[in-house]
């Protein structure tokens, strides 16, 4: 199967760029375009092939679900993965009624999105490999789309998903020695206390282990090592 083309829709430039970078890191996906309004999204959809929309719901000229309604009304075979901070049950219900293939709550990490995209690609590959479907086959298609994420849950309030990803990358690069909160803080331009919150969260999730080494002062220093 060819690369799946993704349209990123988010009116916040930094968020849009971050989401696009996430998508580009997942094998089998390419970013076709990044837009910030309902109007731009609909124009882009009318001029090129899009397989999946990564859709923020709060846009300056309308609601993200207006794009979903326009797609359904036009009969376009485009799938939608919503990315939003909206947790209202009615909003979730409206999105499901419009056939979205996933509902990802902000803030999320690269691993969260990667797993959703991987599940979507398995679904697309399964659809492409058959012309007729049995009940078990249909169940398998939906099971792939709805499969719970196996990575840790969303980071708690106060921890940014993009920063958490950078902390994880630093720990992976530092294997097997590990890093201290001071070292992570220096690398990311944040305080030692803030860096320690991210490191402690990963340790509590079981994704990082704690160790000790002698610091420059001769005192033991707590370090954190990434666990695959």
VOPAGU-2260 file (C-alpha; in pm, 1 decimal, decimal comma):
REM VOPAGU-2260
SITE   aa  ch    i         X         Y         Z
SITE  UNK   A    0       0,0       0,0       0,0
SITE  UNK   A    1     121,9     349,2     -84,8
SITE  UNK   A    2     179,7     613,5     181,1
SITE  UNK   A    3    -144,5     748,2     326,6
SITE  UNK   A    4    -184,8    1123,0     278,4
SITE  UNK   A    5    -280,1    1321,7     588,3
SITE  UNK   A    6    -431,6    1669,9     610,7
SITE  UNK   A    7    -350,7    1839,1     943,9
SITE  UNK   A    8    -616,3    2092,6    1050,5
SITE  UNK   A    9    -526,8    2308,7    1352,4
SITE  UNK   A   10    -544,2    2687,9    1386,2
SITE  UNK   A   11    -253,9    2705,5    1633,3
SITE  UNK   A   12      65,5    2719,6    1421,6
SITE  UNK   A   13     289,8    2555,9    1681,7
SITE  UNK   A   14      41,3    2274,6    1742,1
SITE  UNK   A   15     -12,9    2223,4    1369,2
SITE  UNK   A   16     361,5    2203,9    1308,0
SITE  UNK   A   17     404,7    1963,4    1597,1
SITE  UNK   A   18     124,1    1736,0    1475,7
SITE  UNK   A   19     267,3    1739,5    1123,4
SITE  UNK   A   20     609,6    1643,2    1257,8
SITE  UNK   A   21     452,2    1358,1    1452,8
SITE  UNK   A   22     273,7    1226,5    1142,0
SITE  UNK   A   23     591,0    1249,7     932,8
SITE  UNK   A   24     770,8    1025,7    1183,2
SITE  UNK   A   25     523,0     738,7    1138,8
SITE  UNK   A   26     612,0     499,7     853,9
SITE  UNK   A   27     343,8     477,0     586,8
SITE  UNK   A   28     212,5     831,9     628,6
SITE  UNK   A   29     293,9    1164,5     463,1
SITE  UNK   A   30     161,9    1511,4     539,9
SITE  UNK   A   31     -23,3    1640,7     233,3
SITE  UNK   A   32     -95,4    1985,9     379,3
SITE  UNK   A   33    -141,9    2182,1     701,2
SITE  UNK   A   34    -428,3    2433,3     730,0
SITE  UNK   A   35    -589,6    2634,1    1007,8
SITE  UNK   A   36    -950,2    2704,1     904,5
SITE  UNK   A   37   -1263,5    2526,0     787,0
SITE  UNK   A   38   -1250,0    2710,7     454,8
SITE  UNK   A   39    -887,3    2614,8     386,6
SITE  UNK   A   40    -957,5    2253,0     475,5
SITE  UNK   A   41   -1252,3    2226,7     236,3
SITE  UNK   A   42   -1051,9    2394,7     -41,9
SITE  UNK   A   43    -762,5    2153,6       9,5
SITE  UNK   A   44    -995,7    1855,4       2,0
SITE  UNK   A   45   -1138,9    1968,8    -331,0
SITE  UNK   A   46    -796,5    1992,2    -497,7
SITE  UNK   A   47    -609,5    1681,0    -391,8
SITE  UNK   A   48    -629,9    1326,7    -263,0
SITE  UNK   A   49    -651,0    1301,8     115,4
SITE  UNK   A   50    -685,2     972,7     301,1
SITE  UNK   A   51    -706,3    1094,4     660,3
SITE  UNK   A   52    -774,0    1427,0     830,9
SITE  UNK   A   53    -612,5    1499,1    1165,6
SITE  UNK   A   54    -881,5    1738,9    1279,6
SITE  UNK   A   55    -886,2    1992,5    1560,5
SITE  UNK   A   56   -1244,6    2083,5    1645,3
SITE  UNK   A   57   -1203,0    2445,4    1757,2
SITE  UNK   A   58   -1136,4    2657,7    1448,2
SITE  UNK   A   59   -1167,4    3035,4    1397,6
SITE  UNK   A   60   -1428,7    3023,7    1119,6
SITE  UNK   A   61   -1641,1    2733,6    1237,3
SITE  UNK   A   62   -1641,0    2398,9    1410,2
SITE  UNK   A   63   -1420,4    2115,0    1296,8
SITE  UNK   A   64   -1723,5    1892,2    1263,2
SITE  UNK   A   65   -1848,3    2130,7     991,5
SITE  UNK   A   66   -1568,9    1984,5     779,6
SITE  UNK   A   67   -1686,7    1633,1     861,1
SITE  UNK   A   68   -2043,7    1724,3     760,2
SITE  UNK   A   69   -1923,7    1875,1     432,0
SITE  UNK   A   70   -1723,8    1560,2     354,8
SITE  UNK   A   71   -2018,2    1331,9     424,3
SITE  UNK   A   72   -2256,3    1549,8     221,6
SITE  UNK   A   73   -2017,3    1539,0     -75,3
SITE  UNK   A   74   -1969,7    1164,1     -43,2
SITE  UNK   A   75   -1590,9    1193,0     -19,3
SITE  UNK   A   76   -1410,9     875,4     100,8
SITE  UNK   A   77   -1197,9    1059,9     357,6
SITE  UNK   A   78   -1150,1     939,0     713,8
SITE  UNK   A   79   -1121,3    1166,4    1017,2
SITE  UNK   A   80    -922,2    1137,9    1339,5
SITE  UNK   A   81   -1021,7    1417,4    1576,4
SITE  UNK   A   82    -765,1    1578,7    1807,2
SITE  UNK   A   83    -924,5    1800,7    2066,2
SITE  UNK   A   84    -933,7    1909,3    2429,0
SITE  UNK   A   85   -1313,8    1886,6    2420,7
SITE  UNK   A   86   -1438,6    1623,7    2664,4
SITE  UNK   A   87   -1812,3    1693,2    2645,1
SITE  UNK   A   88   -2008,1    1373,3    2591,5
SITE  UNK   A   89   -2235,1    1538,6    2333,9
SITE  UNK   A   90   -1930,0    1643,2    2133,4
SITE  UNK   A   91   -1800,3    1287,4    2135,5
SITE  UNK   A   92   -2143,1    1160,8    2031,7
SITE  UNK   A   93   -2164,1    1409,7    1743,6
SITE  UNK   A   94   -1819,6    1305,9    1620,8
SITE  UNK   A   95   -1909,4     935,9    1633,7
SITE  UNK   A   96   -2235,7    1001,2    1445,1
SITE  UNK   A   97   -2027,2    1153,0    1163,3
SITE  UNK   A   98   -1812,5     842,5    1136,1
SITE  UNK   A   99   -1480,1     955,7    1281,6
SITE  UNK   A  100   -1227,5     672,7    1308,5
SITE  UNK   A  101   -1076,7     799,4    1633,3
SITE  UNK   A  102   -1107,7    1064,1    1905,5
SITE  UNK   A  103    -773,2    1162,5    2057,7
SITE  UNK   A  104    -776,0    1398,3    2354,9
SITE  UNK   A  105    -512,8    1668,4    2399,8
SITE  UNK   A  106    -250,5    1668,7    2533,6
SITE  UNK   A  107    -114,7    1352,7    2375,1
SITE  UNK   A  108     231,3    1216,7    2306,9
SITE  UNK   A  109     390,1    1098,3    1985,4
SITE  UNK   A  110     347,6     738,0    2103,7
SITE  UNK   A  111     -27,6     794,9    2147,5
SITE  UNK   A  112     -71,0     926,7    1793,1
SITE  UNK   A  113     165,4     669,2    1645,3
SITE  UNK   A  114     -44,4     385,9    1783,5
SITE  UNK   A  115    -368,0     537,4    1651,0
SITE  UNK   A  116    -214,1     586,1    1306,6
SITE  UNK   A  117     -73,1     233,3    1305,4
SITE  UNK   A  118    -418,8      95,1    1389,5
SITE  UNK   A  119    -570,5     303,4    1111,0
SITE  UNK   A  120    -318,1     172,9     859,4
SITE  UNK   A  121    -391,3    -187,3     960,3
SITE  UNK   A  122    -757,9    -112,5     901,5
SITE  UNK   A  123    -687,0      34,2     557,1
SITE  UNK   A  124    -464,3    -257,5     460,9
SITE  UNK   A  125    -733,0    -502,0     571,5
SITE  UNK   A  126    -997,1    -322,3     364,9
SITE  UNK   A  127    -768,8    -313,2      61,9
SITE  UNK   A  128    -691,8    -685,1      80,6
SITE  UNK   A  129   -1048,6    -808,5      40,4
SITE  UNK   A  130   -1353,9    -745,6    -174,8
SITE  UNK   A  131   -1607,8    -913,1      53,0
SITE  UNK   A  132   -1610,2    -937,9     430,6
SITE  UNK   A  133   -1739,9   -1195,9     671,6
SITE  UNK   A  134   -1876,4   -1099,4    1010,0
SITE  UNK   A  135   -1545,6   -1192,8    1169,6
SITE  UNK   A  136   -1362,8    -980,8     911,3
SITE  UNK   A  137   -1580,7    -677,7     981,3
SITE  UNK   A  138   -1530,3    -728,2    1354,3
SITE  UNK   A  139   -1153,9    -734,8    1298,8
SITE  UNK   A  140   -1163,7    -406,8    1101,7
SITE  UNK   A  141   -1345,9    -231,4    1383,4
SITE  UNK   A  142   -1132,1    -398,3    1648,0
SITE  UNK   A  143    -820,2    -245,4    1491,4
SITE  UNK   A  144    -970,4     103,2    1492,6
SITE  UNK   A  145   -1100,3      79,5    1848,0
SITE  UNK   A  146    -807,9    -107,8    2002,8
SITE  UNK   A  147    -702,3      64,2    2329,1
SITE  UNK   A  148    -359,1     222,7    2339,4
SITE  UNK   A  149     -97,2       6,3    2507,4
SITE  UNK   A  150     132,5     296,8    2595,2
SITE  UNK   A  151      86,5     487,1    2916,1
SITE  UNK   A  152    -215,3     708,7    2960,0
SITE  UNK   A  153    -219,7    1079,0    2889,5
SITE  UNK   A  154      28,2    1275,5    3099,3
SITE  UNK   A  155    -125,3    1446,8    3400,6
SITE  UNK   A  156    -220,5    1812,0    3397,9
SITE  UNK   A  157      84,5    2035,0    3382,9
SITE  UNK   A  158     294,0    1802,1    3166,3
SITE  UNK   A  159     312,3    1884,5    2795,6
SITE  UNK   A  160     305,2    1593,6    2552,6
SITE  UNK   A  161     573,1    1737,9    2322,1
SITE  UNK   A  162     810,0    1799,2    2615,2
SITE  UNK   A  163     746,9    1448,4    2744,2
SITE  UNK   A  164     849,4    1311,4    2403,8
SITE  UNK   A  165    1175,8    1507,4    2418,9
SITE  UNK   A  166    1249,1    1371,2    2766,7
SITE  UNK   A  167    1189,4    1017,7    2637,1
SITE  UNK   A  168    1421,5    1079,2    2341,9
SITE  UNK   A  169    1695,9    1206,0    2573,1
SITE  UNK   A  170    1666,7     899,2    2796,1
SITE  UNK   A  171    1679,1     666,9    2495,3
SITE  UNK   A  172    1989,5     839,2    2361,5
SITE  UNK   A  173    2157,1     817,3    2701,7
SITE  UNK   A  174    2114,8     440,9    2742,8
SITE  UNK   A  175    2244,2     262,4    2938,7
SITE  UNK   A  176    2389,4     532,5    3166,4
SITE  UNK   A  177    2072,0     735,9    3222,7
SITE  UNK   A  178    2034,5    1104,1    3305,0
SITE  UNK   A  179    1972,7    1315,4    3612,5
SITE  UNK   A  180    1697,4    1576,8    3641,6
SITE  UNK   A  181    1962,4    1850,0    3622,1
SITE  UNK   A  182    2099,9    1711,6    3295,3
SITE  UNK   A  183    1755,2    1683,0    3139,3
SITE  UNK   A  184    1666,2    2032,4    3258,3
SITE  UNK   A  185    1982,3    2177,8    3104,7
SITE  UNK   A  186    1925,2    1999,0    2773,9
SITE  UNK   A  187    1564,5    2122,1    2746,2
SITE  UNK   A  188    1607,6    2466,2    2899,3
SITE  UNK   A  189    1388,9    2403,8    3202,3
SITE  UNK   A  190    1440,1    2389,8    3576,2
SITE  UNK   A  191    1561,4    2077,1    3750,8
SITE  UNK   A  192    1232,3    2060,7    3942,4
SITE  UNK   A  193    1025,9    2067,5    3620,8
SITE  UNK   A  194    1247,0    1806,2    3456,0
SITE  UNK   A  195    1214,9    1583,5    3761,0
SITE  UNK   A  196     833,0    1591,5    3729,3
SITE  UNK   A  197     856,0    1443,9    3380,2
SITE  UNK   A  198    1114,9    1187,6    3486,1
SITE  UNK   A  199     917,8    1084,8    3793,0
SITE  UNK   A  200     603,0    1045,5    3580,7
SITE  UNK   A  201     789,3     805,6    3348,5
SITE  UNK   A  202     923,0     615,9    3649,1
SITE  UNK   A  203     573,4     587,6    3799,2
SITE  UNK   A  204     448,0     455,3    3462,3
SITE  UNK   A  205     721,7     190,9    3464,8
SITE  UNK   A  206     876,7     333,4    3147,9
SITE  UNK   A  207    1191,9     454,8    3323,9
SITE  UNK   A  208    1397,1     310,4    3607,4
SITE  UNK   A  209    1571,8     493,7    3887,4
SITE  UNK   A  210    1938,3     458,6    3972,2
SITE  UNK   A  211    2219,8     639,9    4149,3
SITE  UNK   A  212    2567,2     763,5    4070,3
SITE  UNK   A  213    2817,7     990,5    4239,9
SITE  UNK   A  214    2763,6    1355,2    4150,8
SITE  UNK   A  215    3026,7    1623,8    4113,9
SITE  UNK   A  216    3004,6    1701,5    4484,5
SITE  UNK   A  217    3068,0    1339,9    4574,9
SITE  UNK   A  218    2708,5    1290,8    4686,1
SITE  UNK   A  219    2482,9    1025,6    4528,9
SITE  UNK   A  220    2275,3    1165,5    4242,1
SITE  UNK   A  221    1944,6    1013,6    4128,6
SITE  UNK   A  222    1939,7     911,2    3762,5
SITE  UNK   A  223    1665,5     780,6    3535,7
SITE  UNK   A  224    1719,0     513,2    3268,9
SITE  UNK   A  225    1480,8     433,5    2983,7
SITE  UNK   A  226    1319,4      89,1    2983,0
SITE  UNK   A  227    1215,9     -63,1    2647,6
